[in-house]
Every structure is written in structure tokens, then in C-alpha cells.
Amino acid sequence: MFVTILTGRVAEEDWRTLEKSYERAIRTAPKGILSSMLIQCQAEPKLWQIITTWENEEIYKNAHEQKLSNTCVDLFCNAGSTPYRNEYKVFGRYMRV
């Protein structure tokens, strides 16, 4: 499993734009994505993130090379933000079903 976190600062007047764009984008998520969440920081409301869980690093790298992972970058850019991405290897996981 592999996780990417895309972070950007979004002005309040662009929050709804980001939310709507995300809702549309996840309808056609690339193969290999296990989950994705658009989140907003409560302590710092202009701080937004898209947390994406991929099946593995290789699938993410392939999607990144094909520019499929740029969709989320575009969502932030269209909402007036310049985001940055961090990549994480997963060493442990707990999930309640």
C-alpha cells in the first residue's frame, strides 16, 4: 500500500469550487486507487488535503508517469492554489469494517 497527500491553501471563496471538482473527479478515479478523501483542517480552514491510498507504489508511479495523478493537482490549481504532494510508504494499518 502507498499513500499520497496533496496539500494546498484555498481561499474561502474557492472552497465550493474545490469540493464540486473533487466530487466530479472521483467518479473516474484511476485504477489502483483504494480510497481518496478531500479534507479540510479545522484549526486552519484554508488548509485542504487530498489523501489517496494506492494499491502499491508501482501502480502510483505508473499513474504518475501517465499524468493521471495530475487531476488532483488541477483541482487545487482551479481553486486558486498551488499544491504540493508528499508520498508515503505504509508500514502498518488498522481499519474497522
KAKA-V779916 format. One record per residue. RES is the residue in one letter. SS is DSSP state (2 for helix, 1 for strand, 0 for the rest). PHI is phi in whole degrees, 0 to 359 (* if undefined). BURIAL is b if it has 16 or more other ideal C-beta (glycine too) atoms within 10 Angstrom, else e. Layout:
res=RES ss=SS phi=PHI burial=BURIAL
res=RES ss=SS phi=PHI burial=BURIAL
//
This chain:
res=M ss=0 phi=* burial=e
res=F ss=1 phi=217 burial=b
res=V ss=1 phi=235 burial=b
res=T ss=1 phi=241 burial=b
res=I ss=1 phi=233 burial=b
res=L ss=1 phi=259 burial=b
res=T ss=1 phi=236 burial=b
res=G ss=1 phi=207 burial=b
res=R ss=1 phi=257 burial=b
res=V ss=0 phi=236 burial=b
res=A ss=0 phi=295 burial=e
res=E ss=2 phi=306 burial=e
res=E ss=2 phi=292 burial=e
res=D ss=2 phi=253 burial=b
res=W ss=2 phi=300 burial=e
res=R ss=2 phi=295 burial=e
res=T ss=2 phi=301 burial=e
res=L ss=2 phi=297 burial=b
res=E ss=2 phi=299 burial=b
res=K ss=2 phi=295 burial=e
res=S ss=2 phi=297 burial=b
res=Y ss=2 phi=296 burial=b
res=E ss=2 phi=303 burial=e
res=R ss=2 phi=290 burial=e
res=A ss=2 phi=295 burial=b
res=I ss=2 phi=289 burial=b
res=R ss=2 phi=295 burial=e
res=T ss=2 phi=234 burial=e
res=A ss=0 phi=298 burial=b
res=P ss=0 phi=299 burial=b
res=K ss=0 phi=300 burial=e
res=G ss=0 phi=102 burial=b
res=I ss=1 phi=275 burial=b
res=L ss=1 phi=272 burial=e
res=S ss=1 phi=200 burial=e
res=S ss=1 phi=209 burial=b
res=M ss=1 phi=223 burial=e
res=L ss=1 phi=260 burial=b
res=I ss=1 phi=233 burial=e
res=Q ss=1 phi=234 burial=e
res=C ss=0 phi=288 burial=e
res=Q ss=0 phi=288 burial=e
res=A ss=0 phi=285 burial=e
res=E ss=0 phi=222 burial=e
res=P ss=0 phi=303 burial=e
res=K ss=0 phi=282 burial=e
res=L ss=1 phi=269 burial=e
res=W ss=1 phi=238 burial=b
res=Q ss=1 phi=219 burial=b
res=I ss=1 phi=244 burial=b
res=I ss=1 phi=257 burial=e
res=T ss=1 phi=238 burial=b
res=T ss=1 phi=254 burial=b
res=W ss=1 phi=254 burial=b
res=E ss=0 phi=303 burial=e
res=N ss=0 phi=198 burial=e
res=E ss=2 phi=295 burial=b
res=E ss=2 phi=298 burial=e
res=I ss=2 phi=297 burial=b
res=Y ss=2 phi=299 burial=b
res=K ss=2 phi=301 burial=e
res=N ss=2 phi=297 burial=b
res=A ss=2 phi=296 burial=b
res=H ss=2 phi=294 burial=b
res=E ss=2 phi=298 burial=e
res=Q ss=0 phi=276 burial=e
res=K ss=0 phi=66 burial=e
res=L ss=0 phi=289 burial=b
res=S ss=0 phi=279 burial=b
res=N ss=2 phi=286 burial=e
res=T ss=2 phi=306 burial=b
res=C ss=2 phi=291 burial=b
res=V ss=2 phi=299 burial=b
res=D ss=2 phi=300 burial=e
res=L ss=2 phi=301 burial=b
res=F ss=2 phi=293 burial=b
res=C ss=2 phi=300 burial=e
res=N ss=2 phi=293 burial=e
res=A ss=0 phi=261 burial=b
res=G ss=0 phi=80 burial=e
res=S ss=0 phi=241 burial=b
res=T ss=0 phi=247 burial=e
res=P ss=0 phi=277 burial=b
res=Y ss=1 phi=228 burial=e
res=R ss=1 phi=242 burial=e
res=N ss=1 phi=242 burial=e
res=E ss=1 phi=241 burial=e
res=Y ss=1 phi=225 burial=e
res=K ss=1 phi=275 burial=e
res=V ss=0 phi=261 burial=e
res=F ss=0 phi=250 burial=e
res=G ss=0 phi=202 burial=e
res=R ss=0 phi=204 burial=e
res=Y ss=0 phi=226 burial=e
res=M ss=0 phi=216 burial=e
res=R ss=0 phi=270 burial=e
res=V ss=0 phi=247 burial=e
//
